[in-house]
């Protein structure tokens, strides 16, 4: 079970990093955009979450909102 958890943390971290890269953004930009929508984060706190790969889905959805993106789902 530990390997599965580690994989999930790595996937979460990589997904967020890829999202930022695809938008041409740095962590400082993300912090600014989150703060602009009332989500108070510092660069340091974001780096910590990225390093650990531990953040909530709610926080990830706030990131999407800050970036002007929307989560879409489909049945598979």
FENNOR-V119865 format. One record per residue. N is the residue number from 0. RES is the residue in one small letter. PSI is psi in whole degrees, 0 to 359 (* if undefined). Layout:
n & res & psi
N & RES & PSI
N & RES & PSI
This chain:
n & res & psi
0 & x & 328
1 & x & 320
2 & x & 320
3 & x & 316
4 & x & 316
5 & x & 317
6 & x & 317
7 & x & 319
8 & x & 318
9 & x & 318
10 & x & 319
11 & x & 313
12 & x & 311
13 & x & 324
14 & x & 315
15 & x & 319
16 & x & 318
17 & x & 322
18 & x & 314
19 & x & 315
20 & x & 319
21 & x & 336
22 & x & 357
23 & x & 32
24 & x & 155
25 & x & 170
26 & x & 323
27 & x & 320
28 & x & 318
29 & x & 316
30 & x & 315
31 & x & 315
32 & x & 322
33 & x & 315
34 & x & 326
35 & x & 334
36 & x & 12
37 & x & 12
38 & x & 106
39 & x & 105
40 & x & 147
41 & x & 165
42 & x & 318
43 & x & 317
44 & x & 324
45 & x & 316
46 & x & 320
47 & x & 316
48 & x & 321
49 & x & 317
50 & x & 317
51 & x & 332
52 & x & 22
53 & x & 108
54 & x & 157
55 & x & 161
56 & x & 322
57 & x & 317
58 & x & 320
59 & x & 321
60 & x & 326
61 & x & 323
62 & x & 314
63 & x & 316
64 & x & 316
65 & x & 330
66 & x & 0
67 & x & 26
68 & x & 166
69 & x & 138
70 & x & 127
71 & x & 141
72 & x & 158
73 & x & 152
74 & x & 137
75 & x & *
